[in-house]
Amino acid sequence: MTINIGETVFFGAGRFFRIGAAIVLLGIAGCSSTSSPTSVAAGTGPKDTGTFPNLNIKPQVAAPQFTDAEKNAKLAQLKADESAQAAKNGTPDVADQAALTELAKKHGDETLKQIEGKCDPALDPTCK
């Protein structure tokens, strides 16, 4: 009896027809929708006027352009903000660059030794 129920539920032709009919009905219902993007925006977009466009007409700008004085003022404000941020973060000045370069050279050699030795102290605390 269990075998017959399994055949009816999983392999019966009626089940496949019901699933197929449901898929077809859902597909038809999706196609008959009236709120498609093309029907909503039917009044907007390009229109065929039957003539060629005049490319000699200058397009309108979206916003007025900066003058040189406005550009220089904005750049000065940007530089002031940059220096204020650098002072706030305590970034090293030019005198410390030599020390940082020396540290980078030493750090690079130590890193290469760790990579070549396949040993990472961050992952393995017993590694030296």
Stockholm file with secondary structure:
# STOCKHOLM 1.0

chainA/1-128         MTINIGETVFFGAGRFFRIGAAIVLLGIAGCSSTSSPTSVAAGTGPKDTGTFPNLNIKPQVAAPQFTDAEKNAKLAQLKADESAQAAKNGTPDVADQAALTELAKKHGDETLKQIEGKCDPALDPTCK
#=GR chainA/1-128 SS CHHHHHHHHHHCHHHHHHHHHHHHHHHHHHHTCSCCHHHHTTTSSCCCCSSCCCTTSCCCCSSCCCCHHHHHHHHHHHHHHHHHHHHHHTCCCHHHHHHHHHHHHHHHHHHHHHHHTTCCTTTCTTCC
#=GC SS_cons         CHHHHHHHHHHCHHHHHHHHHHHHHHHHHHHTCSCCHHHHTTTSSCCCCSSCCCTTSCCCCSSCCCCHHHHHHHHHHHHHHHHHHHHHHTCCCHHHHHHHHHHHHHHHHHHHHHHHTTCCTTTCTTCC
//
